[in-house]
């Protein structure tokens, strides 16, 4: 019996050892001959009780995790509490989505394409490019009353794995403000998004050709982990006076300095 237990334990440890630990998103290695085309990534299509599309093209993503009773309710009431949490969050997401749907007067594809022209970043019409890039906007509720917007890119090479790049934009909105922009406010948002795609594409184009800092950090960000004050793992890929680029498990994020905390 003892030998059987030891055998089972040995097999379990062997299986655990074979499971590769998660790793940060790899550094993209630029290839001057690589061809790029605009894409429409399937990675942006799934929705759930916290995630919705808020435009017809499904390239403006809204996410929010508020409205439920939190972890305590789930622990207190078990499956019933979990179901209640799900229903309350889903209801809050529905309410926000109803207000925001088709109210954001920005075209991510057009904005990215303009940025590509400014950077002399060639987008081909060929049916068989080396890689496809899907630009999108990401809107996240970072507190009960605040929304933050980011420009995003999904990079999908024909050979290799998909990567995500995202840049947090300055400023915050309420749901009501973002759903009822004046012409002047819409123009300001458009300029902010245009600048965001220019910065994001600039970083994407440079990645790998400049030596990344690679300094491991622990950090907290309401943009990446809204509502839940989790300590996250990352490494600094680059930074300047305004933006710190953090490589982590889910992608590479340009976070605005002052909006997150770091420990080393």
C-alpha positions as CSV (number, residue, x, y, z in Angstrom):
1,X,0.0,0.0,0.0
2,X,2.8,2.3,0.9
3,X,4.6,1.6,-2.4
4,X,1.4,2.3,-4.3
5,X,1.1,5.7,-2.5
6,X,4.7,6.6,-3.2
7,X,4.1,5.6,-6.9
8,X,1.1,7.8,-7.2
9,X,2.9,10.7,-5.5
10,X,5.9,10.3,-7.9
11,X,3.6,10.3,-10.9
12,X,1.8,13.4,-9.6
13,X,5.1,15.3,-9.0
14,X,6.3,14.3,-12.5
15,X,3.1,15.6,-14.1
16,X,3.4,18.9,-12.2
17,X,7.0,19.2,-13.3
18,X,6.0,18.8,-16.9
19,X,3.6,21.7,-16.8
20,X,5.4,24.8,-18.0
21,X,5.0,27.8,-15.7
22,X,3.3,30.9,-17.2
23,X,5.7,33.4,-18.7
24,X,5.5,37.0,-19.7
25,X,4.7,38.0,-23.3
26,X,7.7,37.4,-25.5
27,X,9.7,40.3,-27.0
28,X,8.8,40.8,-30.6
29,X,11.8,40.7,-32.8
30,X,11.5,43.2,-35.7
31,X,12.0,42.0,-39.2
32,X,12.4,44.7,-41.8
33,X,10.9,42.4,-44.5
34,X,7.8,41.5,-42.4
35,X,4.5,42.4,-44.1
36,X,1.5,43.5,-42.1
37,X,-2.2,43.7,-42.9
38,X,-5.1,44.9,-40.9
39,X,-7.0,42.1,-39.2
40,X,-10.1,41.4,-37.2
41,X,-8.9,39.2,-34.4
42,X,-11.1,36.5,-33.1
43,X,-9.5,37.2,-29.7
44,X,-11.7,40.3,-29.4
45,X,-15.0,38.5,-30.0
46,X,-15.8,36.7,-26.7
47,X,-18.0,38.5,-24.2
48,X,-19.3,37.6,-20.8
49,X,-20.9,39.2,-17.7
50,X,-18.0,41.7,-17.5
51,X,-17.2,42.3,-21.2
52,X,-19.2,43.8,-24.0
53,X,-18.8,45.3,-27.5
54,X,-20.2,48.8,-27.7
55,X,-20.0,49.4,-31.4
56,X,-21.2,47.5,-34.5
57,X,-17.6,46.7,-35.7
58,X,-16.9,45.1,-32.3
59,X,-13.5,46.8,-32.0
60,X,-14.5,49.0,-29.0
61,X,-14.5,46.8,-25.9
62,X,-16.1,47.8,-22.6
63,X,-15.3,45.9,-19.3
64,X,-16.5,46.4,-15.8
65,X,-16.5,44.2,-12.7
66,X,-18.5,46.3,-10.3
67,X,-22.1,45.7,-9.0
68,X,-21.7,42.4,-7.2
69,X,-21.2,41.6,-3.5
70,X,-17.6,40.6,-4.0
71,X,-15.7,37.6,-2.8
72,X,-17.2,37.8,0.7
73,X,-20.7,37.1,-0.7
74,X,-19.4,34.1,-2.6
75,X,-17.7,32.7,0.5
76,X,-20.7,33.4,2.7
77,X,-23.4,31.9,0.5
78,X,-21.4,29.5,-1.7
79,X,-22.8,28.7,-5.1
80,X,-25.9,30.9,-4.4
81,X,-23.6,33.8,-3.6
82,X,-21.6,33.2,-6.7
83,X,-24.7,33.2,-8.9
84,X,-25.9,36.4,-7.2
85,X,-22.6,38.1,-7.8
86,X,-22.7,37.1,-11.5
87,X,-26.3,38.4,-11.9
88,X,-25.5,41.7,-10.2
89,X,-22.4,42.3,-12.2
90,X,-24.1,41.3,-15.4
91,X,-26.9,43.7,-14.7
92,X,-24.5,46.6,-14.1
93,X,-22.6,45.8,-17.3
94,X,-25.8,45.7,-19.2
95,X,-26.9,49.1,-17.9
96,X,-23.6,50.7,-18.8
97,X,-23.5,49.0,-22.2
98,X,-27.0,50.3,-23.0
99,X,-25.8,53.9,-22.3
100,X,-22.5,53.6,-24.2
101,X,-23.5,51.6,-27.2
102,X,-22.6,53.4,-30.5
103,X,-21.9,56.6,-28.5
104,X,-18.1,56.7,-29.0
105,X,-17.4,58.7,-32.2
106,X,-14.0,57.2,-32.9
107,X,-13.0,54.6,-35.5
108,X,-10.0,52.6,-34.2
109,X,-9.1,51.3,-37.6
110,X,-9.1,54.7,-39.2
111,X,-7.1,56.2,-36.3
112,X,-4.5,53.4,-36.4
113,X,-4.2,53.6,-40.2
114,X,-3.5,57.4,-39.9
115,X,-0.8,56.6,-37.3
116,X,0.7,54.0,-39.7
117,X,1.0,56.6,-42.4
118,X,2.7,59.0,-40.0
119,X,5.2,56.3,-39.0
120,X,5.7,55.1,-42.6
121,X,4.5,51.7,-41.3
122,X,3.4,49.9,-44.4
123,X,0.1,48.0,-44.4
124,X,-0.3,45.6,-47.3
125,X,-3.5,44.5,-49.1
126,X,-2.1,41.1,-49.8
127,X,-4.2,38.1,-48.9
128,X,-1.2,36.3,-47.3
129,X,0.8,38.8,-45.1
130,X,3.3,37.7,-42.6
131,X,1.3,39.1,-39.8
132,X,-2.1,40.8,-39.1
133,X,-2.7,43.7,-36.7
134,X,-6.1,44.4,-35.2
135,X,-6.4,47.9,-33.6
136,X,-9.1,48.5,-31.0
137,X,-10.2,50.7,-28.1
138,X,-10.5,49.3,-24.6
139,X,-12.6,51.0,-22.0
140,X,-12.4,49.9,-18.4
141,X,-14.3,51.0,-15.3
142,X,-11.5,51.5,-12.8
143,X,-13.7,52.6,-10.0
144,X,-17.4,52.9,-9.3
145,X,-17.5,56.2,-11.1
146,X,-14.5,56.4,-13.4
147,X,-13.7,55.0,-16.8
148,X,-10.3,54.9,-18.5
149,X,-9.6,54.4,-22.2
150,X,-6.7,52.7,-23.9
151,X,-5.6,52.1,-27.5
152,X,-4.9,48.4,-28.2
153,X,-3.3,46.2,-30.8
154,X,-3.5,42.5,-31.3
155,X,-0.5,41.2,-33.2
156,X,-1.0,37.8,-34.9
157,X,2.0,36.4,-36.9
158,X,1.4,33.5,-39.3
159,X,4.1,31.7,-37.4
160,X,4.2,32.1,-33.6
161,X,1.7,33.2,-30.9
162,X,-0.5,36.3,-30.8
163,X,0.5,39.2,-28.6
164,X,-1.3,42.1,-27.1
165,X,-0.1,45.7,-26.8
166,X,-2.1,48.4,-24.9
167,X,-1.5,52.1,-24.0
168,X,-3.5,53.7,-21.2
169,X,-4.7,57.2,-22.3
170,X,-4.8,60.3,-20.1
171,X,-8.0,61.4,-18.5
172,X,-11.0,59.7,-17.0
173,X,-14.7,59.8,-17.8
174,X,-18.0,58.8,-16.1
175,X,-20.4,56.6,-18.1
176,X,-22.7,59.6,-18.4
177,X,-19.9,61.8,-19.7
178,X,-18.6,59.3,-22.3
179,X,-22.1,58.5,-23.5
180,X,-23.0,62.2,-24.2
181,X,-19.9,63.9,-25.6
182,X,-20.3,67.3,-27.1
183,X,-18.7,68.0,-30.5
184,X,-15.8,69.7,-28.7
185,X,-15.3,66.8,-26.3
186,X,-15.6,64.3,-29.1
187,X,-12.8,66.2,-31.0
188,X,-10.6,66.1,-27.9
189,X,-11.2,62.3,-27.5
190,X,-10.4,61.8,-31.2
191,X,-7.1,63.7,-30.8
192,X,-6.2,61.7,-27.7
193,X,-6.9,58.4,-29.4
194,X,-4.9,59.4,-32.5
195,X,-2.0,60.3,-30.3
196,X,-2.4,57.0,-28.4
197,X,-2.2,54.9,-31.5
198,X,0.9,56.9,-32.7
199,X,2.6,56.2,-29.4
200,X,1.6,52.6,-29.3
201,X,2.6,51.9,-32.9
202,X,5.9,53.7,-32.2
203,X,6.6,51.4,-29.3
204,X,5.5,48.3,-31.2
205,X,7.8,49.2,-34.1
206,X,10.8,49.7,-31.8
207,X,10.3,46.7,-29.6
208,X,13.3,44.4,-29.8
209,X,15.5,46.8,-31.6
210,X,16.2,48.7,-28.3
211,X,17.5,46.9,-25.3
212,X,14.6,46.4,-22.8
213,X,15.3,47.3,-19.2
214,X,13.8,44.0,-18.1
215,X,13.7,45.0,-14.4
216,X,11.3,42.7,-12.4
217,X,8.7,44.5,-10.4
218,X,5.6,44.0,-8.3
219,X,2.9,46.5,-9.1
220,X,-0.7,47.4,-8.5
221,X,-2.9,49.0,-11.2
222,X,-6.6,49.7,-11.2
223,X,-6.4,49.8,-15.0
224,X,-5.2,46.2,-15.2
225,X,-6.9,44.9,-12.1
226,X,-9.9,47.1,-11.4
227,X,-11.8,46.7,-8.1
228,X,-9.5,44.1,-6.8
229,X,-6.3,45.4,-5.3
230,X,-4.0,42.6,-6.5
231,X,-0.3,42.7,-6.5
232,X,0.8,41.8,-10.0
233,X,4.1,40.5,-11.5
234,X,5.8,42.3,-14.4
235,X,9.1,43.6,-15.9
236,X,9.8,47.1,-17.1
237,X,10.3,47.0,-20.9
238,X,10.8,50.8,-21.3
239,X,9.9,54.0,-19.5
240,X,9.9,57.8,-19.9
241,X,8.6,60.8,-18.0
242,X,5.0,59.8,-18.8
243,X,4.7,56.1,-19.6
244,X,6.1,52.9,-18.1
245,X,5.9,49.9,-20.4
246,X,5.3,46.8,-18.4
247,X,5.6,43.3,-19.8
248,X,3.4,40.7,-18.1
249,X,1.5,37.5,-18.6
250,X,-1.5,39.1,-20.4
251,X,0.5,41.4,-22.7
252,X,2.5,44.5,-22.7
253,X,1.0,47.6,-21.2
254,X,2.0,51.2,-21.4
255,X,0.7,52.6,-18.0
256,X,0.7,56.3,-17.2
257,X,3.1,57.2,-14.4
258,X,1.2,58.1,-11.3
259,X,-1.7,55.7,-11.9
260,X,0.0,52.6,-10.5
261,X,2.3,51.7,-7.6
262,X,5.5,49.7,-7.8
263,X,7.6,47.7,-5.4
264,X,10.9,46.0,-6.4
